[in-house]
Amino acid sequence: MGTEPSVARGRRLGVDVGSVRVGVALSDPAGVLATPLVTLAHDEAGTDLGRLVALVDEHEVVEVVVGLPRTLAGRDGPAAQTARDYAAALTARLAPRDVPVVLADERLTTVTATRTLSDRGVKGRKQRRVIDQAAAVEILQSHLDTRRASSRGTEDS
């Protein structure tokens, strides 16, 4: 688990870890566009972690991006520690596959996802069912955009 490892071209998973649900998004093979994939129930038994490993295998994922919910002041709170612990557990399960797990700042992703869903007319109970996936899309899309921008910056030098 680290920051921005050199990773091959391929699909990436975005993960939004919540206390009840885990939202998952998937990128296209070129790493340009993130789309919602699934919402998993988060449980102490680790069933959700096992399902994520299966999704990595099924979609031939080359990197997993876990959202790190930091405060607006840039500090870690209890939710950030939960995300770090989750990423560490996922890293351990993915070790035989050599698929890196990176943490990505997710400040305001749930707010942005909620606003986007509301703008599209998705409200109430329907919104609660997909908000975690939408937040995972925001986390992954931001990561993909940052990667592309930084790789363009190195090409220009």
C-alpha positions as CSV (number, residue, x, y, z in Angstrom):
1,M,0.0,0.0,0.0
2,G,1.5,3.3,-1.0
3,T,1.3,6.3,-3.2
4,E,1.2,6.4,-6.9
5,P,3.2,3.3,-7.8
6,S,4.1,2.7,-11.4
7,V,1.3,0.5,-12.7
8,A,0.6,-1.0,-16.1
9,R,-2.3,0.0,-18.3
10,G,-5.5,-1.8,-17.3
11,R,-8.6,-1.6,-15.2
12,R,-8.7,-0.1,-11.8
13,L,-11.2,-0.5,-8.9
14,G,-12.3,2.4,-6.8
15,V,-13.5,1.6,-3.3
16,D,-15.5,3.8,-0.9
17,V,-15.4,2.2,2.5
18,G,-18.4,2.9,4.8
19,S,-19.4,1.5,8.1
20,V,-22.3,-0.4,6.6
21,R,-21.6,-0.6,2.8
22,V,-18.6,-0.6,0.4
23,G,-19.2,1.2,-2.9
24,V,-17.1,-0.1,-5.8
25,A,-16.4,1.5,-9.2
26,L,-14.5,0.1,-12.2
27,S,-12.5,1.9,-14.9
28,D,-12.3,1.1,-18.5
29,P,-9.1,-0.8,-19.6
30,A,-7.5,2.5,-20.8
31,G,-7.9,4.0,-17.3
32,V,-9.9,7.0,-18.6
33,L,-13.5,6.6,-17.3
34,A,-14.8,5.3,-14.0
35,T,-18.3,3.7,-13.8
36,P,-20.3,2.3,-10.9
37,L,-20.0,-1.5,-10.4
38,V,-21.5,-2.8,-7.2
39,T,-22.3,-2.0,-3.5
40,L,-21.2,-4.6,-1.0
41,A,-22.3,-5.1,2.6
42,H,-19.4,-4.3,4.9
43,D,-19.1,-7.0,7.5
44,E,-16.6,-8.0,10.2
45,A,-16.2,-11.5,8.7
46,G,-14.5,-10.0,5.7
47,T,-17.0,-11.3,3.1
48,D,-16.7,-7.9,1.3
49,L,-12.9,-8.2,1.1
50,G,-13.3,-11.7,-0.4
51,R,-15.8,-10.3,-2.9
52,L,-13.3,-7.5,-3.8
53,V,-10.6,-10.0,-4.4
54,A,-13.0,-11.9,-6.7
55,L,-13.8,-8.7,-8.6
56,V,-10.0,-8.0,-9.0
57,D,-9.7,-11.4,-10.6
58,E,-12.8,-11.2,-12.7
59,H,-12.0,-7.8,-14.2
60,E,-8.2,-8.3,-14.4
61,V,-7.7,-5.2,-12.2
62,V,-4.1,-3.8,-12.1
63,E,-4.7,-1.4,-9.2
64,V,-7.2,-0.7,-6.4
65,V,-7.8,2.8,-5.2
66,V,-9.3,3.1,-1.7
67,G,-10.8,6.5,-0.7
68,L,-9.2,8.1,2.4
69,P,-11.8,10.3,4.1
70,R,-9.7,13.1,5.6
71,T,-11.0,16.2,7.3
72,L,-11.2,19.5,5.5
73,A,-8.1,20.5,7.5
74,G,-6.3,17.5,6.0
75,R,-6.2,15.4,9.2
76,D,-7.1,11.8,9.7
77,G,-10.1,11.0,11.9
78,P,-11.7,7.6,12.8
79,A,-13.1,7.1,9.3
80,A,-9.6,7.6,7.8
81,Q,-8.2,5.0,10.2
82,T,-11.0,2.6,9.1
83,A,-10.1,3.2,5.5
84,R,-6.4,2.6,6.2
85,D,-7.1,-0.6,8.1
86,Y,-9.4,-1.8,5.2
87,A,-6.7,-1.0,2.6
88,A,-4.1,-2.9,4.7
89,A,-6.4,-5.9,4.9
90,L,-7.1,-5.8,1.2
91,T,-3.4,-5.5,0.5
92,A,-2.7,-8.6,2.5
93,R,-5.4,-10.5,0.6
94,L,-4.1,-9.3,-2.8
95,A,-0.4,-9.9,-2.0
96,P,-0.2,-13.2,-4.1
97,R,-1.6,-11.3,-7.1
98,D,0.8,-8.3,-6.8
99,V,-2.0,-5.8,-7.3
100,P,-1.2,-2.5,-5.5
101,V,-3.7,-0.9,-3.2
102,V,-3.3,2.9,-3.0
103,L,-5.1,5.5,-0.8
104,A,-6.6,8.5,-2.5
105,D,-7.9,11.6,-0.7
106,E,-11.7,11.5,-0.9
107,R,-12.7,14.8,0.8
108,L,-16.2,15.8,-0.3
109,T,-16.7,12.9,-2.7
110,T,-19.9,11.8,-0.9
111,V,-21.1,15.4,-1.0
112,T,-20.3,15.6,-4.8
113,A,-21.9,12.3,-5.4
114,T,-25.1,13.2,-3.5
115,R,-25.4,16.5,-5.5
116,T,-24.8,14.7,-8.8
117,L,-27.5,12.1,-8.0
118,S,-29.9,14.8,-6.8
119,D,-29.3,16.7,-10.0
120,R,-30.2,13.6,-12.0
121,G,-33.5,13.2,-10.0
122,V,-32.3,10.3,-7.8
123,K,-33.6,10.9,-4.3
124,G,-34.4,9.3,-1.0
125,R,-34.2,5.5,-0.8
126,K,-33.0,5.1,-4.4
127,Q,-30.1,7.5,-3.6
128,R,-29.1,5.6,-0.5
129,R,-28.8,2.4,-2.6
130,V,-26.3,3.9,-5.1
131,I,-24.6,6.7,-3.1
132,D,-21.7,4.4,-2.2
133,Q,-21.1,3.4,-5.8
134,A,-21.3,7.1,-6.9
135,A,-18.7,8.1,-4.2
136,A,-16.5,5.2,-5.5
137,V,-16.8,6.6,-9.0
138,E,-15.8,10.1,-7.7
139,I,-12.8,8.6,-5.9
140,L,-11.6,6.6,-8.9
141,Q,-12.3,9.3,-11.5
142,S,-10.3,11.8,-9.5
143,H,-7.4,9.3,-9.2
144,L,-7.5,8.6,-13.0
145,D,-7.6,12.3,-13.9
146,T,-4.7,13.1,-11.6
147,R,-2.7,10.2,-13.0
148,R,-3.3,11.4,-16.6
149,A,-2.5,15.0,-15.7
150,S,0.8,14.0,-14.0
151,S,1.8,11.6,-16.9
152,R,1.2,14.5,-19.3
153,G,3.4,16.7,-17.2
154,T,6.3,14.3,-17.4
155,E,5.8,13.9,-21.2
156,D,6.1,17.7,-21.6
157,S,9.4,17.9,-19.7
